[in-house]
Amino acid sequence: MSYAIQPRSRVKRLPERASYDKEVIYRILDEALICHVGFVVENQPFVIPTIHARRDDTLLLHGATVSRLLKHLQAGNPICVETTLLDGLVVARGVFHNSMNYRSVVLFGRGRLLTRAEEKYEALHVLTDRVFPGRWDDSRLPSAKELKGTSIIVLDIESASAKMRAGGPKDDAADYAGAWWAGVIPTEQKFLAPVKDEKLRAGIATPRYLKKYTR
Amino acid sequence: MSYAIQPRSRVKRLPERASYDKEVIYRILDEALICHVGFVVENQPFVIPTIHARRDDTLLLHGATVSRLLKHLQAGNPICVETTLLDGLVVARGVFHNSMNYRSVVLFGRGRLLTRAEEKYEALHVLTDRVFPGRWDDSRLPSAKELKGTSIIVLDIESASAKMRAGGPKDDAADYAGAWWAGVIPTEQKFLAPVKDEKLRAGIATPRYLKKYTR
């Protein structure tokens, strides 16, 4: 299944790196911990980082930081969300061919604010277990008051594209004979061993689902 | 030195995490490898990832991917740039208090396209040595034709804010007695050992400035 290509979602530059396949797009969205939400207020663009969770063809956005966004949403204005996973720094012989290896997604849609407490509760469950699988059942769950203080947006994805680069540098033919080093410096988001809160009650072991955290 | 606070750059949510100090803002911009550029075309927001380099109070954006942005710029429209460094996943006793440790910047300005070959050449020098200090002098430098094929934007930063969170979870007083684990999973962008291009000429050692790459 692919997203229909819209003028706004068509990758024009280096289209051979693009994909509109939902599976490809969703894998990137699901691996990324944060996304970058773009919206417009009176012709002024704003971009804010926030956490997200995908649920089928929608994106749940946790709205603690999105007060500017809320009014905007209620007016039915379009939103753009982008996320990028950096995989490597590509060092080419020629400066012009330096690049990065990455997997990115840009998607477009319109959002709505969740208003019913049960909807918010369920969305928080999805958001929590996406970051820490298993954590919901091992936490103090949200109170009615906390639910009131939480804003969650559901974005219906109308169109989306992925763009990716992998592999080594692509240099001009003549430059391969030169004495310049070329290659890739791989990079990854590394998660270190959990550090317990200094106020942690004695005798509580680190839960299995948080040890060796990875994505 | 701080940026003047404008309505668009004022951090409204959790203002105690905000800073308008140039040194703080620039340190984050300089550490981040990529940024997220937001712009508007006919009320449609776009967000694209790209590499950047700061030069004094301006941001150089490498425009290989920004063709949509170019026309837009020439019309003098405002741009928003955001970048976020993720430092940790904060695991609280209460779901509502889960958080992330991060350092982010949001900045606003207007851009212009560099048109003169010498300006572009110098900007590429800055962009290259920012990612790989020392690489410019050890590369095949750009040709006149390559310079023509490169788009570089200079963004004059008009206002900017940083927002940061660090430290452990902040739970409700009553929850500290509970049996839930709490703490932080630190995270960092990790750079691995350089992998040489499979077409690398024999006898070329990995340059010192690329070994143990870090930011």
Contacts between the chains, C-beta under 8 A, distances in Angstrom:
chain1	res1	chain2	res2	distance
A	8	B	44	5.8
A	8	B	46	7.5
A	12	B	67	5.9
A	12	B	68	7.3
A	13	B	64	6.7
A	13	B	65	5.2
A	13	B	67	5.7
A	14	B	65	7.9
A	33	B	86	6.4
A	33	B	89	7.7
A	33	B	100	7.5
A	34	B	84	6.3
A	34	B	86	6.5
A	34	B	100	7.4
A	34	B	102	7.9
A	36	B	36	4.1
A	36	B	38	7.9
A	36	B	47	5.4
A	36	B	82	5.9
A	36	B	84	7.7
A	37	B	47	7.7
A	38	B	36	7.9
A	38	B	38	4.2
A	38	B	45	4.0
A	38	B	46	6.6
A	38	B	47	3.8
A	38	B	80	7.7
A	39	B	45	5.4
A	40	B	40	4.7
A	40	B	43	6.0
A	40	B	44	7.9
A	40	B	45	4.9
A	43	B	40	6.0
A	43	B	43	7.9
A	43	B	77	7.2
A	43	B	78	7.2
A	44	B	8	5.8
A	44	B	40	7.8
A	44	B	78	5.5
A	44	B	80	7.5
A	44	B	108	7.6
A	45	B	38	4.0
A	45	B	39	5.4
A	45	B	40	5.0
A	45	B	45	5.7
A	45	B	78	6.5
A	45	B	79	6.6
A	45	B	80	4.4
A	46	B	8	7.4
A	46	B	38	6.6
A	46	B	80	5.5
A	46	B	106	7.6
A	47	B	36	5.4
A	47	B	37	7.7
A	47	B	38	3.8
A	47	B	47	5.6
A	47	B	80	4.9
A	47	B	81	7.1
A	47	B	82	3.9
A	47	B	106	6.7
A	48	B	82	6.6
A	48	B	106	6.8
A	49	B	82	6.2
A	49	B	84	4.2
A	49	B	102	7.3
A	49	B	104	5.5
A	51	B	100	7.0
A	64	B	13	6.7
A	65	B	13	5.2
A	65	B	14	7.8
A	67	B	12	5.9
A	67	B	13	5.7
A	68	B	12	7.3
A	77	B	43	7.2
A	78	B	43	7.2
A	78	B	44	5.5
A	78	B	45	6.5
A	79	B	45	6.6
A	80	B	38	7.7
A	80	B	44	7.5
A	80	B	45	4.4
A	80	B	46	5.4
A	80	B	47	4.9
A	81	B	47	7.1
A	82	B	36	5.9
A	82	B	47	4.0
A	82	B	48	6.6
A	82	B	49	6.3
A	84	B	34	6.3
A	84	B	36	7.7
A	84	B	49	4.2
A	86	B	33	6.4
A	86	B	34	6.6
A	86	B	189	7.0
A	89	B	33	7.7
A	89	B	131	6.6
A	89	B	132	7.4
A	89	B	191	7.6
A	89	B	213	7.3
A	91	B	132	6.6
A	91	B	135	7.1
A	91	B	194	7.5
A	91	B	210	6.6
A	92	B	139	7.8
A	93	B	139	6.8
A	93	B	140	5.3
A	94	B	139	6.6
A	94	B	140	4.3
A	94	B	141	8.0
A	94	B	142	7.4
A	94	B	146	7.5
A	95	B	124	6.1
A	95	B	128	5.4
A	95	B	135	7.7
A	95	B	136	6.8
A	95	B	139	4.7
A	95	B	140	6.9
A	95	B	141	5.9
A	95	B	142	5.4
A	96	B	124	7.9
A	96	B	142	5.1
A	96	B	143	7.6
A	96	B	146	4.1
A	96	B	149	7.6
A	96	B	150	6.9
A	98	B	128	6.5
A	98	B	131	7.4
A	98	B	132	7.8
A	98	B	135	7.9
A	98	B	139	8.0
A	100	B	33	7.6
A	100	B	34	7.4
A	100	B	51	7.0
A	102	B	34	7.9
A	102	B	49	7.3
A	104	B	49	5.5
A	106	B	46	7.6
A	106	B	47	6.7
A	106	B	48	6.8
A	108	B	44	7.6
A	124	B	95	6.1
A	124	B	96	7.9
A	128	B	95	5.4
A	128	B	98	6.5
A	131	B	89	6.5
A	131	B	98	7.4
A	132	B	89	7.4
A	132	B	91	6.6
A	132	B	98	7.8
A	135	B	91	7.1
A	135	B	95	7.7
A	135	B	98	7.9
A	136	B	95	6.8
A	138	B	180	6.4
A	138	B	181	7.6
A	139	B	92	7.7
A	139	B	93	6.8
A	139	B	94	6.6
A	139	B	95	4.7
A	139	B	98	7.9
A	139	B	180	6.0
A	140	B	93	5.3
A	140	B	94	4.2
A	140	B	95	6.9
A	140	B	171	8.0
A	140	B	172	7.9
A	140	B	175	5.2
A	140	B	178	6.1
A	140	B	180	6.2
A	141	B	94	7.9
A	141	B	95	5.9
A	142	B	94	7.4
A	142	B	95	5.4
A	142	B	96	5.1
A	143	B	96	7.6
A	146	B	94	7.5
A	146	B	96	4.1
A	149	B	96	7.6
A	150	B	96	6.9
A	168	B	195	8.0
A	168	B	197	4.6
A	168	B	198	6.5
A	168	B	199	7.6
A	169	B	197	5.8
A	172	B	140	7.9
A	175	B	140	5.2
A	176	B	199	5.8
A	176	B	201	7.0
A	177	B	201	6.9
A	178	B	140	6.1
A	178	B	201	7.6
A	179	B	201	7.2
A	179	B	204	6.2
A	180	B	138	6.5
A	180	B	139	6.0
A	180	B	140	6.2
A	180	B	204	7.4
A	181	B	138	7.6
A	181	B	196	7.1
A	181	B	200	6.9
A	181	B	204	5.2
A	181	B	205	7.3
A	181	B	206	6.0
A	181	B	207	5.3
A	181	B	210	7.1
A	182	B	196	7.3
A	182	B	197	4.2
A	182	B	199	7.7
A	182	B	200	5.8
A	183	B	194	5.3
A	183	B	195	5.3
A	183	B	196	4.2
A	183	B	197	4.7
A	183	B	200	6.7
A	183	B	206	7.6
A	184	B	194	7.1
A	184	B	195	5.0
A	184	B	197	7.7
A	185	B	191	5.5
A	185	B	192	6.9
A	185	B	193	8.0
A	185	B	194	5.1
A	185	B	195	7.7
A	185	B	210	6.5
A	185	B	213	5.0
A	186	B	191	7.5
A	186	B	192	4.3
A	186	B	195	6.4
A	187	B	189	5.9
A	187	B	190	6.5
A	187	B	191	5.0
A	187	B	192	6.9
A	188	B	189	7.6
A	188	B	190	5.5
A	188	B	192	7.3
A	189	B	86	7.0
A	189	B	187	5.9
A	189	B	188	7.6
A	189	B	189	6.2
A	189	B	190	7.4
A	190	B	187	6.6
A	190	B	188	5.6
A	190	B	189	7.5
A	190	B	190	3.7
A	191	B	89	7.6
A	191	B	185	5.5
A	191	B	186	7.5
A	191	B	187	5.0
A	192	B	185	6.9
A	192	B	186	4.4
A	192	B	187	6.9
A	192	B	188	7.3
A	193	B	185	8.0
A	194	B	91	7.5
A	194	B	183	5.3
A	194	B	184	7.1
A	194	B	185	5.0
A	195	B	168	8.0
A	195	B	183	5.3
A	195	B	184	5.0
A	195	B	185	7.6
A	195	B	186	6.4
A	196	B	181	7.1
A	196	B	182	7.3
A	196	B	183	4.2
A	197	B	168	4.6
A	197	B	169	5.8
A	197	B	182	4.2
A	197	B	183	4.7
A	197	B	184	7.7
A	198	B	168	6.6
A	199	B	168	7.6
A	199	B	176	5.8
A	199	B	182	7.7
A	200	B	181	6.9
A	200	B	182	5.8
A	200	B	183	6.7
A	201	B	176	7.0
A	201	B	177	6.9
A	201	B	178	7.6
A	201	B	179	7.2
A	204	B	179	6.3
A	204	B	180	7.4
A	204	B	181	5.1
A	205	B	181	7.3
A	206	B	181	6.0
A	206	B	183	7.7
A	207	B	181	5.4
A	210	B	91	6.6
A	210	B	181	7.1
A	210	B	185	6.5
A	213	B	89	7.3
A	213	B	185	5.1
